[in-house]
Amino acid sequence: MLLSKIVLSLDLGGTRRLQVHENNEVFIKDLATKKCAFFTPPRLKRFVGVIGDIEEQVQLSSVGKTTDYTMHIGGMWHVSVDSKFPTVDIRRWYKDWRAGLSPKLTRVGIALTYPNWEKLKTAIIDVENEIPAMLAVSPCWYDSQVDQMFCEECSPFHKMEDVTDVKAAEAAKKLMIDINSSDDAVDFTQRRKMLRTHPLFSDIE
């Protein structure tokens, strides 16, 4: 990650700051501990889109209700609210493919206190007002599910066999559309033969 100039720095309370760099990447930092969370522009957009959900969980936790909320916001990053801890946790996760385990938390990230969280909500509005280009940013968009699964921002934990399954499903859908759109009637035997000769379905008996 190349260093770039900080164009906006906003106070989140204590030693916590929100910093926007000239390339529109955003960091939430603790200047004392060096803990931080990192947002690409699309990641920040996705995070902003779930602020209402996060706030709902914070309110529940604040009055003693049980919460266990986790949301993927892009790349390896997730935001979570757990009533066991009075924080909004923004953290990088990882997955050990060799062990076949579910994604796990890392130490990379930052846990915001609820006062930090209140200031962050205001700071994000200030960012959008000060840097109008941030409003034009869109989350990732794709022509197909396969494209989405190859996006490291949206699907960092995808497996190749998942991609193969989706490709096969999309190919089957397209093939059936092609068959059904034919001017001539195609009976079941003909459909089966067409599927068998398709490269993705050569194992059909």
Buried (B, 14 or more C-beta within 10 A) or exposed (E): EEEEEEEBEBEBBEEBBBBBBEEBBBBBBBEEEEBBBBBBBBBBBBBBEBBEEBBBBBEBBEEEEEBEBBBBBBBBBBBBBBBEEBBBBBBBBBBEEEEEEEBEBEEBBBBBBBEBBBBBEEBBEEBBEEBEEBEEBEBBEEEEBBEBBEBEBBBBBBEEEBBEEBBEEBBBEEBEEEEEEEEEEEEEEEBEEBBEEBEBBEEEE
